[in-house]
C-alpha cells in the first residue's frame, strides 16, 4: 500500500516515519521547500528521541520520501493523512483553514478513490465539513471516504506511542474505509492493540475528551497541592494513595507548575468553544484551564516568598521546555513564570538541554547558559522548572561553591527533602512542607 502524509510537523513526520517502519510506502508532503530539502537529507526540524534515526532508515530503505508536489502526494496514495496545524483562533475555536486548504488540493488532483484521514486534532463536525469542501472542489465526481484517526502521541515518547499504542481510534462511515485502515494498522494486531471503530463524530470527540480529562487531572492535583501546603500534608503521598485506586490511576497526578505544550491548552479551549456553540458551556474544562493559568502565578508567588522578594535577586533555572525529552516551548509554564520573575526585578539565568535557541527568542532578557552549573553562578535560588533526567542527580557540594543562597525551588518535586536539606539547602517544593537545612 502507498500512503501520503500532508504536513511534516511533529505529528505528520512521526506518522510517516512509523508507517514506513511498518513496511508501507510513504510520501510526506509539505509546502515548505526548505523544510523538505532538509528532510530529504535526514535533517529533522525538532527534537524527539529516535525520530532522526527512523527517518534516515526509511529514506535509506526507499519507503519514505518527501515532496512539495501535492499532485504527486495525491496521485500515488490510496490513503491520505492530513496532519497540518489547527491553531486556536481568538475565541478559542480551532482554525481549520489549513485543513480546508489541503482538502481543496486533494479534490482538485484526485483521479480515483481515496481514503482521506484527519490525523490533526479537529473539532466535531470537521469530517463532514471536509467532505463538503472536497465535493465542492472536485473537477468531476469521484468517490472518496473520510476517516477520523486521531493521534495520541506524547512528546518525548512519540515513537513508542505509535508503535505500541494503548488503542487505535478509527472513525469511518463506510466498511471499505474501515477495512483499508485496519489493513494499514495490521502490525498492531500482533500486539493485541485494542481498536475502537466508530463513526467520524465520535472519533473526533474521543480525542478532545481524552485530552480534556488528562488536563483536569493535572489541574485537580495542583489544586490539591495548594491545599496540602496550607494544612501540612504531602501531595505526593496523597497522589500515591489516590492512584492506587484502579478507578483513578496514578498517571497525570503529579503536582507541578501546570501543563503546557501544543495539545492540552489548545484542546481545552476548543472543547469549551464547542460546548458554547451547541448551547452547553463546559464548566469543568473551563475551570481546568483557569486553574492551570493560576498555577503559573502561584509558582511566582512561591518563588517570591522563598526569596524574600524578587527585586535584585538572581535565579538559576533548570529546564525550559514544557516537558522533558522535547524542545517544544509552546505554552510552557516557563514562559509565564520567567517573564513575571523578571518583571519584578529578578535576573534569570537558564539552561535547557535542547530548547535554548527557541527559549531565548521567546523570553527576552533571560541570560542563556551553556550547561547545568552555569545557571547557579551567584544565584539566590535554583529553580527546577522541567524534570530532565540530568537534573535528578545534582552535585549539591558543587552548587554550594557558586550560589549566594542555598535554596532549591523544586517545582517538579524531583528531590526527597532529606537529601536536599542534608546538604545544607532549604527545599521548597509543590504541595509538600518547606524543609529547612539540617545542621551539619
C-alpha positions as CSV (number, residue, x, y, z in Angstrom):
1,X,0.0,0.0,0.0
2,X,1.1,3.6,-0.7
3,X,0.1,6.4,1.6
4,X,0.7,10.1,1.8
5,X,1.0,12.3,4.8
6,X,0.4,16.0,4.2
7,X,2.2,18.1,6.8
8,X,5.7,17.3,8.1
9,X,5.3,18.8,11.6
10,X,5.5,16.7,14.7
11,X,2.5,14.5,14.1
12,X,3.0,14.2,10.4
13,X,6.6,13.2,10.4
14,X,6.2,10.7,13.2
15,X,3.2,9.2,11.5
16,X,5.1,8.9,8.1
17,X,8.3,7.5,9.6
18,X,6.5,5.0,11.7
19,X,4.3,3.7,8.9
20,X,7.4,3.4,6.8
21,X,8.8,1.2,9.6
22,X,5.7,-0.9,9.2
23,X,6.7,-1.6,5.6
24,X,4.3,0.9,4.0
25,X,5.5,3.2,1.2
26,X,5.1,6.7,2.4
27,X,5.2,10.1,0.7
28,X,5.4,13.1,3.1
29,X,4.3,16.4,1.5
30,X,4.9,19.9,2.8
31,X,4.6,23.4,1.1
32,X,7.9,24.5,2.8
33,X,10.6,23.7,0.2
34,X,13.4,24.4,2.6
35,X,12.0,22.0,5.2
36,X,11.5,19.3,2.6
37,X,15.1,19.8,1.3
38,X,16.4,19.2,4.8
39,X,14.2,16.2,5.5
40,X,15.5,14.6,2.3
41,X,18.9,14.8,3.8
42,X,17.6,13.3,7.0
43,X,17.6,16.6,9.0
44,X,14.7,16.6,11.4
45,X,13.5,20.2,12.4
46,X,12.5,19.2,16.0
47,X,13.8,17.1,18.9
48,X,12.2,13.8,19.5
49,X,14.1,10.7,20.7
50,X,14.6,8.2,17.9
51,X,12.9,10.2,15.1
52,X,16.1,11.1,13.2
53,X,17.2,7.5,13.1
54,X,13.8,6.3,12.0
55,X,13.6,8.9,9.2
56,X,17.1,8.0,8.0
57,X,16.2,4.3,7.9
58,X,13.0,5.0,6.0
59,X,14.9,7.0,3.4
60,X,17.7,4.5,3.1
61,X,15.3,1.6,2.6
62,X,13.3,3.5,0.0
63,X,10.0,3.5,1.8
64,X,10.0,7.2,2.9
65,X,10.2,10.1,0.5
66,X,9.4,13.8,0.7
67,X,7.9,16.3,-1.8
68,X,6.4,19.7,-2.2
69,X,4.2,18.5,-5.0
70,X,0.6,17.9,-3.9
71,X,-0.1,16.2,-7.3
72,X,2.5,13.6,-6.5
73,X,1.2,13.1,-3.0
74,X,-2.4,12.7,-4.1
75,X,-1.9,10.6,-7.2
76,X,0.2,7.9,-5.6
77,X,-1.7,7.3,-2.4
78,X,-4.7,5.2,-1.6
79,X,-4.8,6.7,1.9
80,X,-4.0,10.4,2.5
81,X,-3.4,11.6,6.1
82,X,-4.0,15.3,6.9
83,X,-1.5,16.3,9.6
84,X,-1.5,20.1,9.4
85,X,-1.8,22.6,12.2
86,X,-5.2,23.6,13.8
87,X,-4.1,26.6,15.9
88,X,-6.6,28.3,18.1
89,X,-8.5,31.4,17.0
90,X,-9.1,34.4,19.3
91,X,-12.3,32.8,20.5
92,X,-10.6,29.5,21.3
93,X,-12.1,27.6,18.4
94,X,-9.8,25.6,16.1
95,X,-8.6,27.3,12.9
96,X,-9.4,24.8,10.2
97,X,-8.1,26.9,7.3
98,X,-5.1,24.6,6.7
99,X,-7.2,21.5,6.8
100,X,-9.6,23.0,4.3
101,X,-6.7,24.1,2.0
102,X,-5.4,20.5,2.0
103,X,-9.0,19.3,1.2
104,X,-9.2,21.7,-1.8
105,X,-5.8,20.4,-3.1
106,X,-6.9,16.8,-2.8
107,X,-10.2,17.5,-4.5
108,X,-8.5,19.2,-7.5
109,X,-6.0,16.5,-8.1
110,X,-7.6,13.2,-7.2
111,X,-8.3,10.8,-10.1
112,X,-9.6,7.8,-8.2
113,X,-11.0,6.6,-4.9
114,X,-9.1,7.8,-1.8
115,X,-9.4,7.4,1.9
116,X,-8.8,10.9,3.4
117,X,-7.9,10.7,7.1
118,X,-7.8,13.6,9.6
119,X,-4.8,13.0,11.9
120,X,-4.8,16.6,13.1
121,X,-6.8,17.3,16.2
122,X,-10.1,18.7,14.8
123,X,-13.4,19.6,16.4
124,X,-16.6,17.5,16.0
125,X,-18.1,18.2,12.6
126,X,-14.8,18.7,10.7
127,X,-15.1,15.4,8.9
128,X,-18.4,16.4,7.4
129,X,-17.1,19.9,6.6
130,X,-14.1,18.4,4.9
131,X,-16.4,16.2,2.8
132,X,-18.3,19.2,1.6
133,X,-15.1,21.1,0.7
134,X,-13.8,18.2,-1.3
135,X,-17.1,17.6,-3.2
136,X,-17.4,21.3,-4.0
137,X,-13.9,21.5,-5.5
138,X,-13.7,18.2,-7.4
139,X,-13.3,18.6,-11.2
140,X,-15.7,15.7,-11.6
141,X,-17.5,13.4,-9.1
142,X,-15.0,10.8,-7.7
143,X,-15.8,8.5,-4.8
144,X,-13.9,9.0,-1.5
145,X,-14.3,8.3,2.2
146,X,-13.5,10.5,5.2
147,X,-11.9,8.9,8.3
148,X,-11.0,10.3,11.7
149,X,-7.9,8.7,13.1
150,X,-6.8,11.0,16.0
151,X,-3.2,10.8,17.3
152,X,-2.4,10.1,20.9
153,X,1.4,10.8,20.8
154,X,3.2,12.1,23.8
155,X,6.1,14.3,23.0
156,X,9.3,12.6,24.2
157,X,7.9,9.1,23.6
158,X,6.0,9.5,20.4
159,X,7.6,6.6,18.5
160,X,6.8,4.2,21.3
161,X,3.3,5.6,21.5
162,X,2.8,5.0,17.7
163,X,4.4,1.5,17.7
164,X,2.8,0.3,20.9
165,X,-0.4,2.4,21.5
166,X,-3.0,2.0,24.2
167,X,-5.6,2.0,21.5
168,X,-6.3,3.0,17.8
169,X,-9.4,5.0,17.2
170,X,-10.9,4.8,13.7
171,X,-14.0,6.8,12.8
172,X,-15.4,5.8,9.4
173,X,-18.7,5.9,7.7
174,X,-18.0,3.0,5.2
175,X,-17.0,-0.6,5.7
176,X,-14.5,-0.2,2.8
177,X,-12.6,2.7,4.5
178,X,-12.6,0.9,7.9
179,X,-11.2,-2.3,6.2
180,X,-8.4,-0.3,4.5
181,X,-7.4,1.4,7.7
182,X,-7.4,-1.8,9.7
183,X,-5.1,-3.3,7.0
184,X,-2.8,-0.3,7.3
185,X,-2.5,-0.9,11.1
186,X,-2.2,-4.7,10.7
187,X,1.2,-4.9,12.5
188,X,-0.5,-3.7,15.7
189,X,-2.9,-6.6,15.7
190,X,0.1,-8.8,16.6
191,X,0.4,-6.8,19.8
192,X,-3.3,-7.2,20.5
193,X,-3.8,-3.5,20.4
194,X,-7.4,-2.5,21.1
195,X,-9.2,-0.9,18.2
196,X,-12.2,1.4,18.6
197,X,-14.1,1.5,15.4
198,X,-16.9,4.1,15.3
199,X,-18.4,6.9,13.3
200,X,-16.5,10.1,12.5
201,X,-18.0,12.5,15.0
202,X,-17.5,10.1,17.9
203,X,-13.8,9.6,16.9
204,X,-13.3,13.3,16.8
205,X,-14.8,13.7,20.2
206,X,-12.7,10.9,21.8
207,X,-9.5,12.9,21.2
208,X,-10.9,16.1,22.9
209,X,-12.5,14.1,25.7
210,X,-9.2,12.3,26.4
211,X,-7.0,15.4,26.5
212,X,-9.5,17.4,28.5
213,X,-9.8,14.7,31.1
214,X,-6.0,14.4,31.5
215,X,-5.8,18.2,31.8
216,X,-8.5,18.1,34.5
217,X,-6.4,15.5,36.5
218,X,-3.4,17.8,36.4
219,X,-5.3,20.9,37.5
220,X,-7.1,18.9,40.2
221,X,-3.8,17.6,41.8
222,X,-2.3,21.1,41.5
223,X,-5.3,22.5,43.5
224,X,-4.8,19.7,46.0
225,X,-1.1,20.6,46.3
226,X,-2.0,24.2,47.3
227,X,-4.4,22.9,50.0
228,X,-1.8,20.3,51.1
229,X,0.7,23.1,51.7
230,X,-1.7,25.0,53.8
231,X,-2.7,22.0,56.0
232,X,0.8,20.4,56.3
233,X,0.0,17.4,54.1
234,X,2.3,15.8,51.4
235,X,0.7,15.8,48.0
236,X,3.0,13.1,46.7
237,X,1.6,10.7,49.2
238,X,-1.9,11.9,48.5
239,X,-1.3,11.2,44.8
240,X,0.0,7.8,45.6
241,X,-2.9,7.0,47.8
242,X,-5.4,8.1,45.1
243,X,-3.6,6.5,42.2
244,X,-3.5,3.0,43.8
245,X,-7.3,3.0,43.4
246,X,-7.6,1.4,39.9
247,X,-10.7,3.6,39.2
248,X,-8.4,6.6,39.4
249,X,-4.9,5.5,38.4
250,X,-1.7,7.3,39.2
251,X,-0.8,8.9,35.8
252,X,-1.1,12.7,35.4
253,X,-1.4,13.1,39.2
254,X,1.9,14.8,39.6
255,X,1.8,18.3,41.1
256,X,3.9,21.0,39.4
257,X,3.9,24.4,37.7
258,X,1.0,23.4,35.4
259,X,0.6,21.8,32.0
260,X,1.7,23.3,28.7
261,X,2.5,22.0,25.2
262,X,0.6,22.1,21.9
263,X,-2.3,19.9,22.9
264,X,-3.9,20.4,26.4
265,X,-4.3,24.3,26.4
266,X,-5.5,24.4,22.8
267,X,-7.8,21.4,23.1
268,X,-9.4,22.6,26.3
269,X,-10.1,26.0,24.6
270,X,-11.6,24.3,21.5
271,X,-13.8,22.0,23.7
272,X,-15.1,24.9,25.7
273,X,-15.9,26.7,22.4
274,X,-17.6,23.6,21.0
275,X,-19.8,23.5,24.1
276,X,-20.7,27.1,23.8
277,X,-21.6,26.6,20.1
278,X,-24.1,23.8,20.9
279,X,-25.5,25.7,23.9
280,X,-23.7,23.8,26.8
281,X,-20.6,25.6,28.2
282,X,-18.1,23.1,29.5
283,X,-17.7,24.2,33.2
284,X,-15.1,21.6,34.3
285,X,-12.9,22.0,31.2
286,X,-13.1,25.8,31.5
287,X,-12.2,25.6,35.2
288,X,-9.2,23.3,34.4
289,X,-7.8,26.0,32.1
290,X,-8.3,28.7,34.7
291,X,-6.6,26.7,37.4
292,X,-3.7,26.0,35.1
293,X,-3.0,29.6,34.5
294,X,-3.4,30.5,38.1
295,X,-0.9,27.7,38.9
296,X,1.8,29.6,37.0
297,X,1.2,32.6,39.1
298,X,1.2,30.6,42.3
299,X,4.7,29.4,41.4
300,X,5.8,33.1,41.0
301,X,4.3,33.8,44.5
302,X,6.1,30.7,45.9
303,X,9.4,31.8,44.5
304,X,8.9,35.4,45.6
305,X,8.1,34.3,49.2
306,X,11.0,31.9,49.4
307,X,13.5,34.6,48.2
308,X,12.1,37.3,50.4
309,X,11.2,39.4,47.3
310,X,12.5,39.3,43.8
311,X,14.0,42.7,43.1
312,X,17.8,42.4,42.7
313,X,17.7,38.6,43.1
314,X,19.5,36.2,40.7
315,X,17.7,33.0,40.0
316,X,19.0,30.0,38.2
317,X,16.5,27.9,36.1
318,X,17.0,24.3,35.0
319,X,14.7,23.3,32.2
320,X,12.5,25.5,29.9
321,X,10.6,23.2,27.6
322,X,7.1,22.2,28.7
323,X,8.2,18.7,29.5
324,X,11.4,16.6,29.2
325,X,12.7,15.0,26.0
326,X,11.3,17.7,23.7
327,X,12.3,21.2,22.6
328,X,8.7,22.3,22.4
329,X,8.2,25.6,24.2
330,X,4.5,26.0,23.2
331,X,2.5,27.2,26.3
332,X,5.4,26.1,28.5
333,X,4.9,27.2,32.2
334,X,8.4,28.8,32.0
335,X,7.2,31.4,29.5
336,X,4.7,32.9,32.1
337,X,6.8,32.3,35.2
338,X,10.2,33.6,34.0
339,X,8.6,36.8,32.4
340,X,6.9,37.5,35.7
341,X,10.1,37.0,37.7
342,X,12.0,39.4,35.5
343,X,9.1,41.9,35.5
344,X,9.5,42.0,39.3
345,X,13.2,42.7,39.1
346,X,14.9,39.3,39.2
347,X,17.8,38.3,36.9
348,X,17.2,34.9,35.4
349,X,20.0,32.6,34.2
350,X,18.6,29.5,32.5
351,X,19.6,26.2,30.8
352,X,17.7,23.6,28.9
353,X,19.4,20.6,27.1
354,X,17.6,21.2,23.8
355,X,15.3,24.2,23.7
356,X,17.8,27.1,24.4
357,X,17.6,28.6,20.8
358,X,13.8,28.8,20.8
359,X,13.5,29.8,24.5
360,X,16.0,32.7,24.0
361,X,13.7,34.1,21.3
362,X,10.6,33.7,23.4
363,X,11.9,35.0,26.8
364,X,13.8,38.3,26.1
365,X,16.1,39.4,28.9
366,X,16.8,35.8,30.1
367,X,20.5,35.0,30.3
368,X,21.1,31.7,28.4
369,X,23.7,29.4,30.0
370,X,25.7,26.6,28.3
371,X,25.4,23.9,31.0
372,X,23.7,22.9,34.3
373,X,26.1,24.5,36.7
374,X,26.4,27.8,34.9
375,X,22.9,28.8,36.0
376,X,23.9,28.7,39.7
377,X,26.6,31.4,39.4
378,X,25.9,33.9,42.2
379,X,22.3,32.6,42.4
380,X,19.9,33.4,45.3
381,X,17.9,30.3,44.4
382,X,17.9,27.4,41.9
383,X,14.6,26.5,40.2
384,X,13.9,23.1,38.7
385,X,11.3,24.0,36.0
386,X,11.4,20.9,33.8
387,X,12.4,17.4,35.2
388,X,15.1,16.4,32.7
389,X,16.9,13.3,33.9
390,X,20.2,15.1,34.1
391,X,18.8,17.4,36.8
392,X,17.9,14.5,39.0
393,X,21.3,14.0,40.5
394,X,22.8,17.4,41.0
395,X,26.1,17.9,42.8
396,X,25.0,19.9,45.8
397,X,28.5,20.4,47.1
398,X,29.5,22.0,43.7
399,X,26.4,24.2,43.8
400,X,27.4,25.5,47.2
401,X,30.6,26.9,45.7
402,X,28.8,29.1,43.2
403,X,25.4,30.0,44.8
404,X,24.9,33.0,47.1
405,X,22.0,31.4,48.9
406,X,21.4,27.7,49.4
407,X,17.8,27.5,48.2
408,X,16.3,24.8,45.9
409,X,12.9,25.6,44.4
410,X,11.9,22.2,43.2
411,X,8.8,22.9,41.1
412,X,8.6,19.3,39.9
413,X,9.1,17.5,43.2
414,X,12.2,15.8,41.9
415,X,14.1,15.5,45.1
416,X,13.5,13.9,48.5
417,X,13.7,16.7,51.1
418,X,16.0,14.8,53.4
419,X,18.6,14.6,50.6
420,X,18.4,18.3,49.9
421,X,18.4,19.5,53.5
422,X,21.2,17.1,54.3
423,X,23.4,19.1,52.0
424,X,22.6,22.3,53.8
425,X,19.9,23.6,51.3
426,X,16.5,24.9,52.0
427,X,14.0,22.8,50.0
428,X,10.8,24.4,48.6
429,X,8.6,22.1,46.6
430,X,5.0,21.9,45.4
431,X,2.3,20.5,47.8
432,X,4.8,19.5,50.4
433,X,6.1,21.3,53.5
434,X,9.1,23.5,53.0
435,X,12.1,22.0,54.7
436,X,14.9,23.9,56.3
437,X,18.6,22.9,56.0
438,X,19.7,20.3,58.6
439,X,22.8,21.1,60.8
440,X,26.0,19.5,59.5
